[in-house]
Amino acid sequence: MKVENIRDISKFFEVIDQCTGRVELVTGEGDRLNLKSKLCQYVSMANIFSNGEIPELELIAYEKEDIDRLVRFMMDN
């Protein structure tokens, strides 16, 4: 799923931390980073963070409830 215009990065990672299954960030090179890992969170955000806002990310979530959680976050924020 593609997510866009994440303005509240702290809240975004709170939602990621609440996910029960694996959530991966797909990089421009096609690599997949496990966003449940704090180290991967810091590394990935250092590479794409711009002006306190994340314009677009491609995420893969494997559990339906995690997908629903991420969709709710995007609709509410």
N, C-alpha and C positions, 0 to 999 in steps of 0.2 A: 504494500500500500504506500502511496505517496502522501506525505504530510507536508503542509505548507504554513509559512508565516507563524512559526512558534515564537511568541513574544515572552512568555513566562517559562524560561528554561528550567528554573527550580521546580515548578509545578509539573513540567513535562517529565523530569526525572523521578519525581514522586510517583507519577502514574506508572512509569516503567518499573519502579521498585515494587509496586503493588501487583504487577503481573505475575501469574503463577508459572507460566512457561517461559521458554526462551524467546527473546525479542532481539532481532538482529538489525543492524544498520548496514545497508549495502553501499559500499563506496563507489566512486566513479570508475574505479578499476575492476569492480565486480567482487571485491573481497567482502566478506561478511564479518562484522564485529559484534560480539555479544554485548548488548547494552545493559545486561544485568550485572556485568563486571564494572566496578567503579573505575578501574584502570582504563578499560576501553571507553567508558564515558568521558573521562578527562582527555584521553588521546584524541578521540573522534571529535569532540567539541573544540579542542584547540585548533584542529585543522579546518573546521567549517564555520566557526563562530564569527559573526560579522555584525558590528554595531548593536550588540545585545539582542539580536533577532536571528533566527534561523529561517532562511527563505524557503528551503525545500529539502526534504529527506526522503529516502526510500527505506521503509521498514518492512521486516517480515516478522509476523507474530504467528505462532503455531497453535495457540489455544483460542477457541472461539470467544471465551469470556475476556481474554486479553485484547482481541481485536475490537470487541464491543467497548471495552474500557478506553482504548485509544481513540476510537471514533467519537465517543462521548466527550473526551478531552478536546478534540479538534472542533467539535460543534459548540462547546461551551466557551472556548477561548479564542 
